[in-house]
Amino acid sequence: MDKIFEEMNVAVTVCGTDGEILEMNGKSRKTFLRPGMESLVGKNVLDCHPEPARTKLKGMLEQPQSNAYTIEKNGVKKLIYQTPWYENGVFRGLVEFSMEIPFDMPHYVRKS
């Protein structure tokens, strides 16, 4: 993981086209690793998700597309943004950005 992302307060998780987790930054490891776990790198991201999220991710790996939603867990609201990543125009997998957001977040409409 590029050192720019390592200490960022956003969980960044990267997987390949087969779902294998390739990289996790510090926030991602802190968020997803449970006590006794050393790493999820090398594991399949599909095994980390229950249905229907598993089927959604599988579809995104088969037909690359972005997905965005919010969740609330343990009193914390998060924005989840999953998007394809490419290398020289070739689809290489998905990146997930997970960030804590305020419950009452301002929304602005900007005019061109």
C-alpha positions as CSV (number, residue, x, y, z in Angstrom):
1,M,0.0,0.0,0.0
2,D,1.4,3.4,-0.9
3,K,2.6,5.1,2.2
4,I,0.2,8.0,1.4
5,F,-2.7,5.8,2.4
6,E,-1.1,3.9,5.3
7,E,-1.9,6.4,8.1
8,M,-5.0,7.9,6.4
9,N,-8.2,7.9,8.5
10,V,-10.0,6.0,5.8
11,A,-10.0,2.2,5.5
12,V,-8.6,1.3,2.1
13,T,-8.8,-2.3,1.0
14,V,-7.7,-3.6,-2.4
15,C,-8.6,-6.9,-4.0
16,G,-7.8,-8.5,-7.4
17,T,-10.2,-9.7,-10.0
18,D,-10.6,-13.1,-8.3
19,G,-11.5,-11.4,-5.0
20,E,-8.1,-12.0,-3.3
21,I,-7.3,-9.2,-0.9
22,L,-4.0,-7.7,-2.1
23,E,-3.5,-4.7,0.2
24,M,-5.0,-3.1,3.3
25,N,-3.9,0.2,4.9
26,G,-3.6,0.7,8.7
27,K,-7.2,1.8,9.2
28,S,-8.4,-1.2,7.2
29,R,-6.4,-3.6,9.3
30,K,-7.6,-1.9,12.5
31,T,-11.2,-2.0,11.3
32,F,-11.4,-5.6,9.9
33,L,-8.8,-7.7,11.8
34,R,-10.1,-9.4,14.9
35,P,-8.0,-10.4,17.9
36,G,-5.6,-13.2,17.0
37,M,-5.8,-12.4,13.3
38,E,-2.5,-11.4,11.6
39,S,-3.7,-10.5,8.2
40,L,-6.5,-10.8,5.7
41,V,-4.1,-10.3,2.7
42,G,-4.3,-13.4,0.6
43,K,-7.9,-14.2,1.8
44,N,-10.9,-13.8,-0.5
45,V,-13.0,-10.7,0.0
46,L,-16.1,-12.7,-0.8
47,D,-15.5,-14.9,2.3
48,C,-15.5,-11.8,4.4
49,H,-19.1,-10.7,3.4
50,P,-22.5,-12.2,4.2
51,E,-25.3,-12.3,1.7
52,P,-26.5,-10.2,-0.1
53,A,-23.2,-8.2,-0.1
54,R,-21.3,-11.3,-1.3
55,T,-23.4,-11.7,-4.4
56,K,-23.2,-7.9,-5.0
57,L,-19.4,-8.0,-4.8
58,K,-19.2,-11.1,-7.0
59,G,-21.2,-9.3,-9.7
60,M,-18.9,-6.2,-9.4
61,L,-15.9,-8.4,-10.0
62,E,-17.6,-10.0,-13.1
63,Q,-18.9,-6.7,-14.5
64,P,-16.8,-3.8,-13.0
65,Q,-18.9,-1.0,-11.6
66,S,-18.9,1.3,-8.6
67,N,-21.2,0.9,-5.5
68,A,-21.8,3.5,-2.7
69,Y,-23.9,3.3,0.4
70,T,-23.9,4.3,4.1
71,I,-24.1,2.0,7.1
72,E,-24.5,2.4,10.8
73,K,-22.7,0.0,13.2
74,N,-22.1,0.3,16.9
75,G,-23.3,4.0,16.8
76,V,-20.9,4.9,14.0
77,K,-22.1,6.0,10.5
78,K,-19.9,5.2,7.6
79,L,-19.8,5.9,3.9
80,I,-18.7,2.8,1.9
81,Y,-17.4,3.4,-1.7
82,Q,-16.4,0.5,-3.8
83,T,-14.9,1.1,-7.2
84,P,-13.0,-0.8,-9.9
85,W,-9.2,-0.1,-10.3
86,Y,-7.4,-0.4,-13.5
87,E,-3.8,-0.7,-14.7
88,N,-3.0,0.4,-18.2
89,G,-6.8,0.3,-19.0
90,V,-7.1,-3.3,-17.8
91,F,-9.5,-4.1,-14.9
92,R,-7.5,-5.4,-12.0
93,G,-10.0,-5.6,-9.2
94,L,-11.9,-3.4,-6.7
95,V,-10.9,-0.8,-4.1
96,E,-13.1,-0.2,-1.0
97,F,-12.9,3.1,0.9
98,S,-14.7,3.1,4.2
99,M,-14.9,6.3,6.2
100,E,-16.7,7.5,9.3
101,I,-19.1,10.4,8.6
102,P,-21.3,12.5,10.8
103,F,-24.9,11.6,11.2
104,D,-26.0,15.1,10.3
105,M,-23.7,15.9,7.4
106,P,-24.2,19.0,5.3
107,H,-25.1,18.6,1.7
108,Y,-24.3,21.4,-0.8
109,V,-25.6,21.8,-4.3
110,R,-23.1,23.7,-6.4
111,K,-24.1,25.6,-9.5
112,S,-21.9,25.4,-12.6
